Amino acid sequence: MTEFLVACRCWTVLLAAGLFLCFPSADALAREDTTLRQCSPDGRLCFALTTVAGVPTYSVDRGGVPVIDPSTLGFMLRGAGKWGGAIELGDAVRSSVDDSWEQPWGENRLVVNRYREMRVPMVERRATLREIRLVVRVFDQGLGFRFEFPAQDQLVDVTIDEELTEFAIAGEAEAWWIPGGESNRYEYLYSRTAAKEVGTAHTPITFRRADGLHLAIHEAALVDYSAFWLQRIEGQRFRTRLAPSSQPWKVRREAPFATPWRTLLVGKDAPALYAASDIILNLNEPNRLGDVSWVKPHKYVGIWWAMHLDEWSWNSGPKHGATTANVLEYIDFAAAHGFGSVLIEGWNEGWWSESGRNFEFATAYPDFDMERVAAYAAQKDVAIMGHHETAGNAGLYERQLEQALDYYQRHGVHAVKTGYVADAGGVLREDPDGTEQWEYHDGQFMARHHVLVAQRAAEHRIAINAHEPIKDTGLRRTYPNLVTREGARGTEYNAWGEPPNPPEHEPTLLFTRMLSGPFDLTPGIVSLAGRDGRPIPNTLARQLAHYVVIYSPLQMAADLPQNYRKRPDALAFIERVPVDWERSRVVAGDIGESAVVARQRRHGSDWWLGGVTDDSRREVAVDLAFLADGKDYTAEIWRDGPGGGIDGDRFAMLRETRTVTSRDTLSLTMEAGGGFAMSLTPID
């Protein structure tokens, strides 16, 4: 097969048949001044595409001010060498969409989908005349573009060594980022550096320019393709770097196909940036599963935190956590306090050695009786949340997947937490000939794997909560049983992490990781203590605020039952706070400093607020203008008490009520490492 490189910076092209020096044709040179522009519906955000020396090059401006400086597009296709050129732009085909759609669950029930589209053929001006199309959709608050490889005789089997999409950030900026390709996957604390000091980063990566404009780069609809890391190549110029595979190439596909969308979110400030994140959902395909009424957002408890405290173990033995007796106690606690399910980790045979080769996903340890547990849970109207830890052995999991899902369905399980605990590059797959290969969590193999699991799980009416996952790119729109995931540093680091999650972690997550979708943070540690009593740098009110600030349709009350019994005021909030929302908004916030989020209960009229701060004491003014006019509301507030904060009494919390209206502004104090939680209920 003759292979080639599209869109590079020099004109030397290595073809399978030999080495050629190719220069732009007269036609190509004649079109060098062609610039195709597509602007947003409001006309402010514009994407421009041209060619420079035959190389497709784009830029983005907002209100005439550059956002992305000229940046090149291209691919390394196997056997073609690094560079090529002589690309001519064809005529643009334009269209627009202005509608909305309803999520079966989510932060906002209705999602507005309003954009203008431009489709441009990019044709190689050589004998091969191979074509790749660029599709651009520009929204008022951001954009997405992707590449389509159409069916053509001269390009059938496509092997991609690298994608060369660039993002040159215009204007001096700082960045919040975590490293890409490192051993601990996405589970790092965010670095705040100058953009010109970023190394290789996972996405979403967030930038703030000196003029206050906020940008975030990510991707949408990651299907059968490698995720990309963003690698800085010089100054503030970045290039995509596809996650590796076990093979020399990164992606192998058969045309026709489309790449994931490369996305840019734009906001005048941090709250506006968060509001733009629905673009990620809009760039995904609509629901393919049909009726998903069996997907039930809810709060859960479970056999989990005690293992991280090293009081119980996942594997069988004297400290085994997932025993029948322990689970029955958790079911009683869930039933008494209105929690929807009990997570059971460590119940099945095979924990933990040999890269997961010993896992049996439908065989219980001798001290766990699934039949008895399932029957008791049904009697108490409590569901079981299953668990499939793979230790990164995705190949074994795929071989047992149908049996494992059928087992859960027969026992009334409708949600499963999956796990892929392994270092980066430590995912094990097995080829049909029995050969074992090692893959990355975010390579093409795992992109396929997660879609496969979602599809198979849906056949059994099971929702998925993926831990150690591939990053979220909005596929929950297409597969609404992909309800939540990890993909960030979660609460377990407050048990044993060095260091534990600092107070700036959550107000950073909101404007970085959370731009991609829900996060199973597992909040609610009301003991404020990790392993061996190590203090967690939060206040009690702050732990409650996490339920509103950090969105997930499955929210865990992660602490031990006995700790909740000691903190009835905190438990009262956790029992009542919803997890499914009519609409949501970030009322105020700055990356890594503070955040205040307001959400309205789905199909309800009550609002819930959460606020968090870093290690600084802050006064916040919460404007209640989002409430309905002409109504009185009861505001019930859980807030840091006098002498509170991480350097004082972390448990100091006041619970109080006030009567408020939409004309009011509430002034609240968040102590260092603290926060507040609030319900606003209309008075009939």
HELIX and SHEET records of a PDB file:
HELIX    1   1 ALA A   26  ALA A   30  1                                   5    
HELIX    2   2 ALA A  195  GLU A  197  5                                   3    
HELIX    3   3 ALA A  270  ALA A  275  1                                   6    
HELIX    4   4 ASP A  278  ASN A  282  1                                   5    
HELIX    5   5 TRP A  305  HIS A  308  1                                   4    
HELIX    6   6 THR A  324  HIS A  337  1                                  14    
HELIX    7   7 GLU A  354  GLY A  356  5                                   3    
HELIX    8   8 MET A  370  GLN A  379  1                                  10    
HELIX    9   9 ALA A  394  ARG A  410  1                                  17    
HELIX   10  10 GLN A  444  GLU A  459  1                                  16    
HELIX   11  11 TYR A  493  TRP A  496  1                                   4    
HELIX   12  12 HIS A  505  LEU A  509  1                                   5    
HELIX   13  13 ARG A  513  LEU A  515  5                                   3    
HELIX   14  14 ARG A  531  GLY A  533  5                                   3    
HELIX   15  15 LEU A  540  VAL A  549  1                                  10    
HELIX   16  16 PRO A  561  LYS A  566  1                                   6    
HELIX   17  17 PRO A  568  ARG A  576  1                                   9    
SHEET    1   A 2 THR A  12  LEU A  15  0                                        
SHEET    2   A 2 GLY A  18  LEU A  21 -1                                        
SHEET    1   B 8 LEU A  36  CYS A  39  0                                        
SHEET    2   B 8 LEU A  45  VAL A  52 -1                                        
SHEET    3   B 8 VAL A  55  ARG A  62 -1                                        
SHEET    4   B 8 VAL A  65  THR A  72 -1                                        
SHEET    5   B 8 GLU A 166  ILE A 169 -1                                        
SHEET    6   B 8 ARG A 237  LEU A 242 -1                                        
SHEET    7   B 8 PHE A 228  GLU A 234 -1                                        
SHEET    8   B 8 THR A 200  ALA A 201 -1                                        
SHEET    1   C 3 PHE A  75  LEU A  77  0                                        
SHEET    2   C 3 ASP A 157  GLU A 163 -1                                        
SHEET    3   C 3 VAL A 251  GLU A 254 -1                                        
SHEET    1   D 3 ILE A  87  LEU A  89  0                                        
SHEET    2   D 3 LEU A 110  GLU A 124 -1                                        
SHEET    3   D 3 VAL A  93  GLU A 102 -1                                        
SHEET    1   E 5 ILE A  87  LEU A  89  0                                        
SHEET    2   E 5 LEU A 110  GLU A 124 -1                                        
SHEET    3   E 5 GLU A 131  PHE A 139 -1                                        
SHEET    4   E 5 GLY A 142  PHE A 149 -1                                        
SHEET    5   E 5 PHE A 257  ALA A 258 -1                                        
SHEET    1   F 9 ILE A  87  LEU A  89  0                                        
SHEET    2   F 9 LEU A 110  GLU A 124 -1                                        
SHEET    3   F 9 GLU A 131  PHE A 139 -1                                        
SHEET    4   F 9 GLY A 142  PHE A 149 -1                                        
SHEET    5   F 9 TRP A 261  GLY A 267 -1                                        
SHEET    6   F 9 HIS A 214  ALA A 220 -1                                        
SHEET    7   F 9 ILE A 205  ARG A 209 -1                                        
SHEET    8   F 9 ALA A 173  TRP A 177 -1                                        
SHEET    9   F 9 SER A 191  ALA A 194 -1                                        
SHEET    1   G 7 LEU A 482  ARG A 485  0                                        
SHEET    2   G 7 ALA A 463  ALA A 466  1                                        
SHEET    3   G 7 ALA A 415  GLY A 419  1                                        
SHEET    4   G 7 ALA A 383  GLU A 389  1                                        
SHEET    5   G 7 SER A 341  ILE A 344  1                                        
SHEET    6   G 7 HIS A 298  ILE A 303  1                                        
SHEET    7   G 7 LEU A 554  MET A 556  1                                        
SHEET    1   H 2 VAL A 427  GLU A 430  0                                        
SHEET    2   H 2 GLU A 436  GLU A 439 -1                                        
SHEET    1   I 6 TRP A 581  ASP A 590  0                                        
SHEET    2   I 6 SER A 594  ARG A 601 -1                                        
SHEET    3   I 6 TRP A 607  THR A 613 -1                                        
SHEET    4   I 6 GLY A 675  PRO A 682 -1                                        
SHEET    5   I 6 TYR A 633  ASP A 640 -1                                        
SHEET    6   I 6 MET A 653  VAL A 660 -1                                        
SHEET    1   J 2 ARG A 618  ASP A 623  0                                        
SHEET    2   J 2 THR A 665  MET A 670 -1                                        
END                                                                             
